[in-house]
């Protein structure tokens, strides 16, 4: 059997709302990094009961460099966002039990805020911003 070469693809597109305020930090080398969590909902109709139900998935997102600084200043709990990025995993060691765990998060390449920001002009606003 011939060797099959698979294309490398790791792309995530998500739209949801922040579950907490974005948290801006800096690495030891001074690189800005922002973390936040979003809730992504899926609404479906239960076939047995006929009721509409919600299925919510919570995902952690990290953003780096200039976009991280902008996210840290602008994004608050409840902000609607569209995130484009890739899945990334890393290992953590539990503080209490010392057990190693694998964490999965979205490393964003692009974050778009989906609400209009208030404007200084009366009755005005600006278009959604891409970070």
Beta strands, then each sheet from edge to edge (+ up, - down):
strand 1: 12-18
strand 2: 23-26
strand 3: 32-45
strand 4: 52-64
strand 5: 80-93
strand 6: 100-113
sheet 1: 2+ 3- 1+ 5- 6+ 4+
end
